[in-house]
Amino acid sequence: MHIMAYDDRPEPAKRLQIAREAAKFGTAKAAALRFGWNKDSYYQHENGTRGIGRAAAKYAKAFKVSEAWLLTGEGQGPGEARKFKDPRLEELWLERPDIAAVVTEGIEQQIETAYEASGLGEKNDRKKQ
């Protein structure tokens, strides 16, 4: 008979473990030692006895996920890392997804303007007819 364990930790604690494991740290101790974090505090954050709160930013940066994902499940999780040519844009995406969204919107508007100016949009419209 197989008994499944029920994980009643808060969701941010579960996501913290997922992020750590995705970053190839087999244990909480290994991650805490590598990044110089207080082991006891990190254990408590990962096992859910203390909320992540203010530490979320440093964990997100270390494990290359967004702080929003750690706290809420929204945003860039493990394995969803975007590839950026400019490391400043990657830092912006991880540290300030609110600003990154504005930048992305601006870029999309520039692409739309260039596309319309090129006349390519009109060619595609004629093909549909």
MMTF fields as JSON, N, C-alpha, C and O atoms, coordinates in Angstrom:
{
  "mmtfVersion": "1.0.0",
  "mmtfProducer": "UNKNOWN",
  "numBonds": 515,
  "numAtoms": 516,
  "numGroups": 129,
  "numChains": 1,
  "numModels": 1,
  "chainsPerModel": [1],
  "groupsPerChain": [129],
  "chainIdList": ["A"],
  "bondAtomList": [4, 2, 8, 6, 12, 10, 16, 14, 20, 18, 24, 22, 28, 26, 32, 30, 36, 34, 40, 38, 44, 42, 48, 46, 52, 50, 56, 54, 60, 58, 64, 62, 68, 66, 72, 70, 76, 74, 80, 78, 84, 82, 88, 86, 92, 90, 96, 94, 100, 98, 104, 102, 108, 106, 112, 110, 116, 114, 120, 118, 124, 122, 128, 126, 132, 130, 136, 134, 140, 138, 144, 142, 148, 146, 152, 150, 156, 154, 160, 158, 164, 162, 168, 166, 172, 170, 176, 174, 180, 178, 184, 182, 188, 186, 192, 190, 196, 194, 200, 198, 204, 202, 208, 206, 212, 210, 216, 214, 220, 218, 224, 222, 228, 226, 232, 230, 236, 234, 240, 238, 244, 242, 248, 246, 252, 250, 256, 254, 260, 258, 264, 262, 268, 266, 272, 270, 276, 274, 280, 278, 284, 282, 288, 286, 292, 290, 296, 294, 300, 298, 304, 302, 308, 306, 312, 310, 316, 314, 320, 318, 324, 322, 328, 326, 332, 330, 336, 334, 340, 338, 344, 342, 348, 346, 352, 350, 356, 354, 360, 358, 364, 362, 368, 366, 372, 370, 376, 374, 380, 378, 384, 382, 388, 386, 392, 390, 396, 394, 400, 398, 404, 402, 408, 406, 412, 410, 416, 414, 420, 418, 424, 422, 428, 426, 432, 430, 436, 434, 440, 438, 444, 442, 448, 446, 452, 450, 456, 454, 460, 458, 464, 462, 468, 466, 472, 470, 476, 474, 480, 478, 484, 482, 488, 486, 492, 490, 496, 494, 500, 498, 504, 502, 508, 506, 512, 510],
  "bondOrderList": [1, 1, 1, 1, 1, 1, 1, 1, 1, 1, 1, 1, 1, 1, 1, 1, 1, 1, 1, 1, 1, 1, 1, 1, 1, 1, 1, 1, 1, 1, 1, 1, 1, 1, 1, 1, 1, 1, 1, 1, 1, 1, 1, 1, 1, 1, 1, 1, 1, 1, 1, 1, 1, 1, 1, 1, 1, 1, 1, 1, 1, 1, 1, 1, 1, 1, 1, 1, 1, 1, 1, 1, 1, 1, 1, 1, 1, 1, 1, 1, 1, 1, 1, 1, 1, 1, 1, 1, 1, 1, 1, 1, 1, 1, 1, 1, 1, 1, 1, 1, 1, 1, 1, 1, 1, 1, 1, 1, 1, 1, 1, 1, 1, 1, 1, 1, 1, 1, 1, 1, 1, 1, 1, 1, 1, 1, 1, 1],
  "groupList": [{"groupName": "MET", "atomNameList": ["N", "CA", "C", "O"], "elementList": ["N", "C", "C", "O"], "formalChargeList": [0, 0, 0, 0], "bondAtomList": [1, 0, 2, 1, 3, 2], "bondOrderList": [1, 1, 2], "singleLetterCode": "M", "chemCompType": "L-PEPTIDE LINKING"}, {"groupName": "HIS", "atomNameList": ["N", "CA", "C", "O"], "elementList": ["N", "C", "C", "O"], "formalChargeList": [0, 0, 0, 0], "bondAtomList": [1, 0, 2, 1, 3, 2], "bondOrderList": [1, 1, 2], "singleLetterCode": "H", "chemCompType": "L-PEPTIDE LINKING"}, {"groupName": "ILE", "atomNameList": ["N", "CA", "C", "O"], "elementList": ["N", "C", "C", "O"], "formalChargeList": [0, 0, 0, 0], "bondAtomList": [1, 0, 2, 1, 3, 2], "bondOrderList": [1, 1, 2], "singleLetterCode": "I", "chemCompType": "L-PEPTIDE LINKING"}, {"groupName": "ALA", "atomNameList": ["N", "CA", "C", "O"], "elementList": ["N", "C", "C", "O"], "formalChargeList": [0, 0, 0, 0], "bondAtomList": [1, 0, 2, 1, 3, 2], "bondOrderList": [1, 1, 2], "singleLetterCode": "A", "chemCompType": "L-PEPTIDE LINKING"}, {"groupName": "TYR", "atomNameList": ["N", "CA", "C", "O"], "elementList": ["N", "C", "C", "O"], "formalChargeList": [0, 0, 0, 0], "bondAtomList": [1, 0, 2, 1, 3, 2], "bondOrderList": [1, 1, 2], "singleLetterCode": "Y", "chemCompType": "L-PEPTIDE LINKING"}, {"groupName": "ASP", "atomNameList": ["N", "CA", "C", "O"], "elementList": ["N", "C", "C", "O"], "formalChargeList": [0, 0, 0, 0], "bondAtomList": [1, 0, 2, 1, 3, 2], "bondOrderList": [1, 1, 2], "singleLetterCode": "D", "chemCompType": "L-PEPTIDE LINKING"}, {"groupName": "ARG", "atomNameList": ["N", "CA", "C", "O"], "elementList": ["N", "C", "C", "O"], "formalChargeList": [0, 0, 0, 0], "bondAtomList": [1, 0, 2, 1, 3, 2], "bondOrderList": [1, 1, 2], "singleLetterCode": "R", "chemCompType": "L-PEPTIDE LINKING"}, {"groupName": "PRO", "atomNameList": ["N", "CA", "C", "O"], "elementList": ["N", "C", "C", "O"], "formalChargeList": [0, 0, 0, 0], "bondAtomList": [1, 0, 2, 1, 3, 2], "bondOrderList": [1, 1, 2], "singleLetterCode": "P", "chemCompType": "L-PEPTIDE LINKING"}, {"groupName": "GLU", "atomNameList": ["N", "CA", "C", "O"], "elementList": ["N", "C", "C", "O"], "formalChargeList": [0, 0, 0, 0], "bondAtomList": [1, 0, 2, 1, 3, 2], "bondOrderList": [1, 1, 2], "singleLetterCode": "E", "chemCompType": "L-PEPTIDE LINKING"}, {"groupName": "LYS", "atomNameList": ["N", "CA", "C", "O"], "elementList": ["N", "C", "C", "O"], "formalChargeList": [0, 0, 0, 0], "bondAtomList": [1, 0, 2, 1, 3, 2], "bondOrderList": [1, 1, 2], "singleLetterCode": "K", "chemCompType": "L-PEPTIDE LINKING"}, {"groupName": "LEU", "atomNameList": ["N", "CA", "C", "O"], "elementList": ["N", "C", "C", "O"], "formalChargeList": [0, 0, 0, 0], "bondAtomList": [1, 0, 2, 1, 3, 2], "bondOrderList": [1, 1, 2], "singleLetterCode": "L", "chemCompType": "L-PEPTIDE LINKING"}, {"groupName": "GLN", "atomNameList": ["N", "CA", "C", "O"], "elementList": ["N", "C", "C", "O"], "formalChargeList": [0, 0, 0, 0], "bondAtomList": [1, 0, 2, 1, 3, 2], "bondOrderList": [1, 1, 2], "singleLetterCode": "Q", "chemCompType": "L-PEPTIDE LINKING"}, {"groupName": "PHE", "atomNameList": ["N", "CA", "C", "O"], "elementList": ["N", "C", "C", "O"], "formalChargeList": [0, 0, 0, 0], "bondAtomList": [1, 0, 2, 1, 3, 2], "bondOrderList": [1, 1, 2], "singleLetterCode": "F", "chemCompType": "L-PEPTIDE LINKING"}, {"groupName": "GLY", "atomNameList": ["N", "CA", "C", "O"], "elementList": ["N", "C", "C", "O"], "formalChargeList": [0, 0, 0, 0], "bondAtomList": [1, 0, 2, 1, 3, 2], "bondOrderList": [1, 1, 2], "singleLetterCode": "G", "chemCompType": "PEPTIDE LINKING"}, {"groupName": "THR", "atomNameList": ["N", "CA", "C", "O"], "elementList": ["N", "C", "C", "O"], "formalChargeList": [0, 0, 0, 0], "bondAtomList": [1, 0, 2, 1, 3, 2], "bondOrderList": [1, 1, 2], "singleLetterCode": "T", "chemCompType": "L-PEPTIDE LINKING"}, {"groupName": "TRP", "atomNameList": ["N", "CA", "C", "O"], "elementList": ["N", "C", "C", "O"], "formalChargeList": [0, 0, 0, 0], "bondAtomList": [1, 0, 2, 1, 3, 2], "bondOrderList": [1, 1, 2], "singleLetterCode": "W", "chemCompType": "L-PEPTIDE LINKING"}, {"groupName": "ASN", "atomNameList": ["N", "CA", "C", "O"], "elementList": ["N", "C", "C", "O"], "formalChargeList": [0, 0, 0, 0], "bondAtomList": [1, 0, 2, 1, 3, 2], "bondOrderList": [1, 1, 2], "singleLetterCode": "N", "chemCompType": "L-PEPTIDE LINKING"}, {"groupName": "SER", "atomNameList": ["N", "CA", "C", "O"], "elementList": ["N", "C", "C", "O"], "formalChargeList": [0, 0, 0, 0], "bondAtomList": [1, 0, 2, 1, 3, 2], "bondOrderList": [1, 1, 2], "singleLetterCode": "S", "chemCompType": "L-PEPTIDE LINKING"}, {"groupName": "VAL", "atomNameList": ["N", "CA", "C", "O"], "elementList": ["N", "C", "C", "O"], "formalChargeList": [0, 0, 0, 0], "bondAtomList": [1, 0, 2, 1, 3, 2], "bondOrderList": [1, 1, 2], "singleLetterCode": "V", "chemCompType": "L-PEPTIDE LINKING"}],
  "groupTypeList": [0, 1, 2, 0, 3, 4, 5, 5, 6, 7, 8, 7, 3, 9, 6, 10, 11, 2, 3, 6, 8, 3, 3, 9, 12, 13, 14, 3, 9, 3, 3, 3, 10, 6, 12, 13, 15, 16, 9, 5, 17, 4, 4, 11, 1, 8, 16, 13, 14, 6, 13, 2, 13, 6, 3, 3, 3, 9, 4, 3, 9, 3, 12, 9, 18, 17, 8, 3, 15, 10, 10, 14, 13, 8, 13, 11, 13, 7, 13, 8, 3, 6, 9, 12, 9, 5, 7, 6, 10, 8, 8, 10, 15, 10, 8, 6, 7, 5, 2, 3, 3, 18, 18, 14, 8, 13, 2, 8, 11, 11, 2, 8, 14, 3, 4, 8, 3, 17, 13, 10, 13, 8, 9, 16, 5, 6, 9, 9, 11],
  "groupIdList": [1, 2, 3, 4, 5, 6, 7, 8, 9, 10, 11, 12, 13, 14, 15, 16, 17, 18, 19, 20, 21, 22, 23, 24, 25, 26, 27, 28, 29, 30, 31, 32, 33, 34, 35, 36, 37, 38, 39, 40, 41, 42, 43, 44, 45, 46, 47, 48, 49, 50, 51, 52, 53, 54, 55, 56, 57, 58, 59, 60, 61, 62, 63, 64, 65, 66, 67, 68, 69, 70, 71, 72, 73, 74, 75, 76, 77, 78, 79, 80, 81, 82, 83, 84, 85, 86, 87, 88, 89, 90, 91, 92, 93, 94, 95, 96, 97, 98, 99, 100, 101, 102, 103, 104, 105, 106, 107, 108, 109, 110, 111, 112, 113, 114, 115, 116, 117, 118, 119, 120, 121, 122, 123, 124, 125, 126, 127, 128, 129],
  "secStructList": [7, 7, 7, 7, 7, 7, 7, 7, 1, 7, 2, 2, 2, 2, 2, 2, 2, 2, 2, 2, 2, 2, 6, 6, 7, 1, 1, 2, 2, 2, 2, 2, 2, 2, 2, 6, 7, 7, 2, 2, 2, 2, 2, 2, 2, 2, 2, 6, 1, 1, 7, 7, 4, 4, 4, 2, 2, 2, 2, 2, 2, 2, 2, 6, 1, 7, 2, 2, 2, 2, 2, 2, 1, 7, 1, 7, 7, 6, 6, 7, 7, 7, 7, 7, 1, 1, 2, 2, 2, 2, 2, 2, 2, 2, 2, 7, 2, 2, 2, 2, 2, 2, 2, 2, 2, 2, 2, 2, 2, 2, 2, 2, 2, 2, 2, 2, 2, 2, 6, 2, 2, 2, 2, 2, 2, 2, 2, 2, 7],
  "xCoordList": [0.841, 0.0, 0.888, 1.821, 0.582, 1.365, 0.584, -0.556, 1.205, 0.562, 1.245, 2.466, 0.448, 0.996, 1.037, 0.067, 2.15, 2.281, 1.586, 1.635, 0.946, 0.268, 1.194, 1.683, 1.431, 2.312, 1.45, 0.818, 1.427, 0.566, 1.334, 0.841, 2.534, 3.296, 2.603, 1.862, 2.842, 2.319, 2.903, 4.02, 2.142, 2.573, 3.931, 4.735, 4.228, 5.556, 6.696, 7.743, 6.505, 7.536, 7.733, 8.863, 6.643, 6.738, 7.475, 8.33, 7.124, 7.781, 9.264, 10.085, 9.608, 11.011, 11.798, 12.903, 11.244, 11.906, 12.011, 13.049, 10.954, 10.965, 12.07, 12.811, 12.174, 13.196, 14.591, 15.481, 14.782, 16.093, 16.486, 17.606, 15.564, 15.859, 16.102, 16.961, 15.354, 15.553, 16.917, 17.492, 17.434, 18.757, 19.869, 21.036, 19.487, 20.44, 21.091, 22.227, 20.378, 20.837, 20.032, 18.818, 20.708, 20.023, 19.463, 18.516, 20.041, 19.565, 19.449, 20.075, 18.634, 18.503, 19.843, 20.228, 20.544, 21.849, 22.832, 23.561, 22.853, 23.772, 23.505, 24.441, 22.239, 21.897, 22.275, 22.851, 21.953, 22.258, 23.762, 24.204, 24.538, 25.993, 26.537, 27.391, 26.049, 26.542, 26.3, 27.156, 25.123, 24.771, 25.026, 24.781, 25.511, 25.831, 24.615, 24.66, 23.539, 22.328, 22.39, 23.076, 21.681, 21.537, 20.772, 19.633, 21.405, 20.787, 19.446, 18.476, 19.392, 18.146, 17.006, 15.885, 17.299, 16.257, 15.796, 14.599, 16.765, 16.39, 15.55, 14.54, 15.953, 15.165, 13.735, 12.779, 13.598, 12.264, 11.445, 10.234, 12.081, 11.362, 10.917, 9.79, 11.806, 11.464, 10.474, 9.661, 10.538, 9.576, 8.277, 7.348, 8.22, 6.972, 6.682, 5.584, 7.635, 7.371, 7.492, 6.974, 8.167, 8.227, 7.941, 8.341, 7.253, 6.979, 8.251, 9.198, 8.267, 9.452, 9.64, 10.753, 8.558, 8.576, 9.728, 9.929, 10.495, 11.571, 12.689, 13.41, 12.847, 13.924, 13.612, 14.495, 12.38, 11.977, 12.851, 13.183, 13.223, 14.016, 15.368, 15.786, 16.053, 17.379, 17.26, 18.11, 16.214, 16.021, 15.703, 16.223, 14.855, 14.477, 15.702, 15.887, 16.52, 17.715, 18.665, 19.201, 18.873, 19.794, 19.31, 20.106, 18.004, 17.46, 16.931, 16.367, 17.115, 16.733, 15.249, 14.874, 14.432, 12.984, 12.545, 13.327, 11.307, 10.846, 10.361, 9.875, 10.505, 10.01, 8.505, 7.988, 7.81, 6.357, 6.014, 5.045, 6.796, 6.517, 6.68, 5.85, 7.759, 7.951, 6.776, 6.288, 6.326, 5.292, 3.883, 3.056, 3.598, 2.205, 2.007, 0.882, 3.091, 2.962, 2.819, 2.788, 2.732, 2.638, 4.034, 4.841, 4.313, 5.605, 6.537, 6.102, 7.814, 8.816, 9.213, 9.806, 8.881, 9.265, 10.515, 11.11, 10.917, 12.118, 11.937, 10.862, 12.993, 12.941, 12.28, 12.192, 11.817, 11.16, 12.06, 11.602, 13.33, 14.253, 14.266, 14.338, 14.197, 14.274, 15.74, 16.583, 16.03, 17.399, 17.511, 16.813, 18.388, 18.575, 20.008, 20.948, 20.163, 21.506, 22.168, 23.384, 21.383, 21.9, 21.591, 20.42, 22.609, 22.362, 21.555, 20.929, 21.573, 20.779, 19.291, 18.515, 18.89, 17.481, 17.063, 15.955, 17.947, 17.648, 17.471, 16.541, 18.368, 18.264, 16.956, 16.285, 16.602, 15.35, 14.162, 13.236, 14.187, 13.081, 12.917, 11.794, 14.045, 13.986, 13.67, 12.894, 14.271, 14.135, 12.88, 12.274, 12.496, 11.37, 10.477, 10.464, 9.723, 8.872, 7.833, 7.354, 7.479, 6.519, 7.092, 6.392, 8.353, 9.0, 9.271, 9.117, 9.675, 9.945, 8.701, 8.804, 7.535, 6.287, 6.068, 5.608, 6.399, 6.26, 7.231, 6.868, 8.465, 9.464, 8.992, 9.081, 8.489, 8.001, 6.867, 6.824, 5.957, 4.834, 5.345, 4.851, 6.338, 6.906, 7.564, 7.431, 8.27, 8.922, 7.874, 8.027, 6.806, 5.745, 5.096, 4.751, 4.926, 4.355, 5.293, 4.841, 6.598, 7.564, 7.546, 7.639, 7.428, 7.352, 6.096, 6.147, 4.979, 3.714, 3.83, 3.378, 4.433, 4.614, 5.506, 5.196, 6.607, 7.515, 6.833, 7.029, 6.039, 5.333, 4.346, 4.271, 3.596, 2.625, 3.334, 2.88, 4.44, 5.18, 5.801, 6.018, 6.084, 6.719, 5.749, 6.172, 4.458, 3.464, 3.197, 2.349, 3.893, 3.693, 2.291, 1.702, 1.767, 0.42, -0.612, -1.555, -0.447, -1.38, -1.297, -2.323, -0.085, 0.078, -0.64, -1.307, -0.508, -1.164, -2.675, -3.404, -3.154, -4.598, -5.144, -6.231, -4.386, -4.829, -4.863, -5.75, -3.909, -3.881, -5.108, -5.6, -5.606, -6.762, -8.041, -8.988, -8.079, -9.312, -9.562, -10.562],
  "yCoordList": [-1.182, 0.0, 1.247, 1.36, 2.173, 3.402, 4.556, 4.826, 5.221, 6.36, 7.628, 7.763, 8.556, 9.823, 10.817, 10.96, 11.493, 12.507, 13.781, 14.151, 14.436, 15.691, 16.835, 16.891, 17.726, 18.866, 20.067, 20.667, 20.414, 21.517, 22.824, 23.754, 22.882, 24.131, 25.224, 24.932, 26.488, 27.589, 27.513, 27.032, 27.989, 27.923, 28.585, 28.023, 29.767, 30.353, 29.436, 29.39, 28.71, 27.782, 26.648, 26.231, 26.156, 25.095, 25.602, 24.913, 26.834, 27.388, 27.654, 27.52, 28.03, 28.246, 26.945, 26.958, 25.839, 24.547, 24.186, 23.704, 24.417, 24.133, 24.94, 24.411, 26.228, 27.096, 26.611, 26.572, 26.241, 25.75, 24.49, 24.383, 23.545, 22.292, 22.522, 21.871, 23.438, 23.754, 24.394, 24.274, 25.081, 25.704, 24.702, 25.073, 23.426, 22.321, 22.302, 21.851, 22.788, 22.646, 21.516, 21.632, 20.419, 19.243, 19.404, 18.714, 20.314, 20.52, 22.005, 22.847, 22.297, 23.679, 24.16, 25.313, 23.271, 23.619, 24.039, 25.017, 23.303, 23.626, 25.024, 25.78, 25.365, 26.696, 27.773, 28.797, 27.547, 28.541, 28.783, 29.927, 27.723, 27.875, 28.604, 29.481, 28.249, 28.86, 30.364, 31.128, 30.788, 32.206, 32.975, 34.18, 32.292, 32.972, 33.356, 34.312, 32.615, 32.898, 32.181, 31.168, 32.703, 32.027, 30.725, 30.743, 29.595, 28.291, 28.125, 27.665, 28.5, 28.308, 29.119, 28.627, 30.357, 31.195, 30.598, 30.538, 30.153, 29.574, 28.319, 28.141, 27.442, 26.234, 26.61, 26.009, 27.607, 28.025, 28.586, 28.374, 29.287, 29.811, 28.669, 28.664, 27.703, 26.61, 25.621, 25.032, 25.436, 24.503, 25.191, 24.539, 26.503, 27.222, 27.658, 28.143, 27.501, 27.951, 29.462, 30.048, 30.088, 31.559, 31.965, 31.28, 33.073, 33.587, 34.086, 34.49, 34.056, 34.477, 35.988, 36.469, 36.727, 38.178, 38.878, 38.771, 39.609, 40.451, 39.656, 40.196, 38.396, 37.582, 37.128, 36.624, 37.298, 36.819, 37.401, 36.697, 38.651, 39.296, 38.613, 38.346, 38.329, 37.696, 36.258, 35.79, 35.547, 34.178, 34.17, 33.345, 35.087, 35.165, 35.428, 34.788, 36.359, 36.693, 35.496, 35.193, 34.822, 33.684, 32.529, 31.887, 32.265, 31.115, 31.467, 30.616, 32.726, 33.198, 32.981, 32.46, 33.402, 33.442, 34.836, 35.586, 35.192, 36.509, 36.438, 35.407, 37.545, 37.643, 37.403, 36.761, 37.918, 37.723, 36.242, 35.798, 35.472, 34.04, 33.355, 32.536, 33.696, 33.088, 33.388, 32.501, 34.624, 35.041, 34.66, 34.308, 34.726, 34.552, 33.459, 33.02, 33.024, 32.057, 32.714, 32.023, 34.036, 34.783, 35.253, 35.61, 35.252, 35.746, 34.614, 33.481, 34.927, 33.994, 32.972, 33.314, 31.717, 30.624, 29.932, 30.374, 28.853, 28.144, 27.554, 27.068, 27.605, 27.061, 27.987, 27.659, 29.13, 30.089, 31.285, 32.332, 31.118, 32.237, 32.715, 31.918, 33.989, 34.59, 34.783, 34.947, 34.764, 34.983, 36.432, 36.863, 37.17, 38.577, 38.797, 38.244, 39.605, 39.943, 40.915, 40.878, 41.768, 42.766, 42.308, 42.178, 42.062, 41.579, 42.559, 42.162, 43.833, 44.808, 44.54, 44.739, 44.086, 43.78, 42.555, 42.51, 41.567, 40.391, 40.802, 40.355, 41.655, 42.126, 42.889, 42.719, 43.713, 44.46, 43.508, 43.704, 42.478, 41.518, 40.789, 40.577, 40.403, 39.67, 40.571, 40.201, 41.749, 42.631, 43.502, 43.77, 43.937, 44.869, 44.461, 45.134, 43.365, 42.923, 43.961, 43.956, 44.853, 45.907, 46.835, 47.204, 47.21, 48.079, 47.3, 47.835, 46.037, 45.214, 45.088, 45.061, 45.014, 44.926, 46.2, 46.143, 47.351, 48.628, 48.67, 49.106, 48.216, 48.19, 47.279, 47.64, 46.093, 45.147, 45.754, 45.611, 46.427, 47.068, 48.123, 48.227, 48.909, 49.929, 49.33, 49.859, 48.232, 47.552, 47.022, 47.153, 46.421, 45.897, 47.015, 46.813, 48.186, 49.323, 49.77, 50.109, 49.771, 50.145, 49.149, 49.544, 47.877, 46.852, 47.056, 46.965, 47.328, 47.554, 48.76, 48.709, 49.84, 51.042, 50.744, 51.153, 50.036, 49.694, 48.775, 48.92, 47.836, 46.895, 47.638, 47.384, 48.554, 49.334, 50.217, 50.334, 50.838, 51.719, 50.941, 51.502, 49.673, 48.865, 48.46, 48.081, 48.537, 48.105, 46.609, 46.112, 45.893, 44.444, 44.111, 43.115, 44.924, 44.682, 44.724, 43.933, 45.648, 45.762, 44.539, 44.065, 44.016, 42.821, 41.635, 40.87, 41.483, 40.372, 40.528, 39.539, 41.781, 42.024, 41.62, 41.048, 41.919, 41.564, 40.045, 39.524, 39.339, 37.877, 37.247, 36.226, 37.834, 37.287, 37.434, 36.672, 38.425, 38.704, 37.738, 37.852],
  "zCoordList": [0.0, 0.0, 0.0, 0.794, -0.898, -1.023, -0.4, -0.777, 0.543, 1.193, 0.701, 0.79, 0.182, -0.297, 0.854, 1.599, 0.989, 2.027, 1.577, 0.404, 2.514, 2.225, 2.611, 3.739, 1.693, 1.93, 2.284, 1.414, 3.564, 3.995, 4.192, 4.831, 3.64, 3.727, 2.925, 1.986, 3.294, 2.472, 1.058, 0.862, 0.088, -1.316, -1.565, -2.309, -0.971, -1.215, -0.757, -1.403, 0.342, 0.818, -0.187, -0.445, -0.747, -1.758, -2.997, -3.552, -3.423, -4.61, -4.352, -5.259, -3.118, -2.779, -2.951, -3.493, -2.5, -2.673, -4.157, -4.609, -4.898, -6.34, -7.025, -7.852, -6.673, -7.274, -6.908, -7.757, -5.643, -5.206, -5.971, -6.469, -6.06, -6.757, -8.249, -8.845, -8.851, -10.272, -10.505, -11.586, -9.469, -9.561, -9.236, -9.109, -9.105, -8.908, -7.529, -7.383, -6.521, -5.146, -4.524, -4.36, -4.178, -3.668, -2.273, -1.895, -1.503, -0.135, 0.169, -0.475, 1.166, 1.629, 2.181, 1.986, 2.867, 3.443, 2.352, 2.516, 1.241, 0.144, -0.403, -0.664, -0.576, -1.092, -0.085, -0.454, 1.186, 2.218, 2.307, 2.413, 2.265, 2.33, 1.11, 1.241, -0.076, -1.316, -1.347, -1.793, -0.868, -0.958, 0.339, 0.401, 1.367, 2.619, 3.446, 4.22, 3.282, 4.047, 5.384, 5.52, 6.363, 7.647, 7.411, 6.944, 7.737, 7.453, 8.155, 7.552, 9.431, 10.18, 9.573, 9.441, 9.208, 8.59, 7.267, 6.985, 6.45, 5.162, 5.358, 4.677, 6.283, 6.564, 6.933, 6.442, 7.801, 8.245, 7.091, 7.032, 6.187, 5.021, 4.117, 3.622, 3.905, 3.003, 3.626, 2.915, 4.941, 5.536, 5.953, 6.43, 5.771, 5.975, 7.395, 7.671, 8.31, 9.68, 9.812, 10.763, 8.869, 8.795, 7.363, 6.423, 7.201, 5.864, 5.2, 5.876, 3.888, 3.133, 3.22, 3.434, 3.053, 3.188, 2.516, 1.306, 3.336, 2.807, 2.145, 1.306, 2.501, 1.928, 0.503, -0.191, 0.067, -1.264, -2.369, -3.323, -2.258, -3.313, -3.492, -4.619, -2.383, -2.518, -3.0, -3.757, -2.573, -3.041, -4.537, -5.288, -4.954, -6.371, -7.242, -8.277, -6.821, -7.598, -7.67, -8.737, -6.549, -6.508, -7.376, -8.061, -7.347, -8.066, -9.454, -10.143, -9.861, -11.197, -11.508, -12.558, -10.554, -10.733, -10.327, -9.742, -10.628, -10.202, -8.759, -8.296, -8.073, -6.703, -6.677, -5.763, -7.677, -7.756, -7.839, -7.224, -8.591, -8.7, -7.345, -6.951, -6.633, -5.313, -4.392, -3.692, -4.393, -3.448, -3.875, -3.034, -5.179, -5.629, -6.675, -6.914, -7.293, -8.383, -9.743, -10.761, -9.78, -11.038, -11.436, -10.577, -12.72, -13.18, -13.571, -13.78, -13.667, -14.182, -13.13, -12.107, -13.391, -12.51, -13.022, -14.004, -12.369, -12.818, -14.21, -14.561, -14.981, -16.333, -17.332, -18.516, -16.877, -17.765, -18.034, -18.491, -17.748, -17.9, -19.343, -20.279, -19.5, -20.825, -21.176, -20.294, -22.434, -22.895, -23.352, -24.27, -22.707, -23.031, -23.493, -22.922, -24.524, -24.985, -24.02, -23.83, -23.421, -22.493, -21.062, -20.705, -20.243, -18.884, -18.03, -17.048, -18.405, -17.647, -17.808, -16.874, -19.002, -19.227, -18.414, -17.881, -18.321, -17.493, -16.031, -15.36, -15.549, -14.169, -13.966, -12.947, -14.92, -14.852, -14.806, -14.019, -15.647, -15.714, -14.384, -13.925, -13.758, -12.497, -11.313, -10.432, -11.297, -10.142, -10.184, -9.147, -11.369, -11.501, -12.66, -13.69, -12.515, -13.624, -14.02, -15.154, -13.093, -13.424, -14.493, -15.436, -14.349, -15.33, -16.616, -17.714, -16.48, -17.659, -18.528, -19.754, -17.912, -18.68, -19.49, -20.63, -18.899, -19.612, -20.789, -21.882, -20.565, -21.635, -22.766, -23.94, -22.406, -23.408, -24.216, -25.438, -23.544, -24.244, -25.219, -26.341, -24.79, -25.666, -26.894, -27.997, -26.707, -27.835, -28.803, -30.018, -28.272, -29.137, -29.948, -31.112, -29.349, -30.075, -31.192, -32.286, -30.921, -31.955, -33.11, -34.272, -32.8, -33.847, -34.685, -35.911, -34.038, -34.752, -35.682, -36.826, -35.196, -36.011, -37.218, -38.337, -36.992, -38.088, -39.093, -40.3, -38.606, -39.473, -40.369, -41.571, -39.774, -40.554, -41.574, -42.712, -41.178, -42.085, -43.243, -44.317, -43.037, -44.083, -45.184, -46.276, -44.905, -45.876, -45.83, -46.571, -44.985, -44.888, -44.389, -44.809, -43.51, -43.001, -44.109, -44.106, -45.071, -46.195, -47.098, -47.586, -47.331, -48.162, -47.534, -48.23, -46.226, -45.541, -45.565, -45.652, -45.487, -45.55, -46.918, -47.006, -48.003, -49.356, -49.542, -50.218, -48.948, -49.067, -48.423, -48.904, -47.35, -46.639, -47.449, -47.256, -48.37, -49.118, -50.209, -50.918]
}
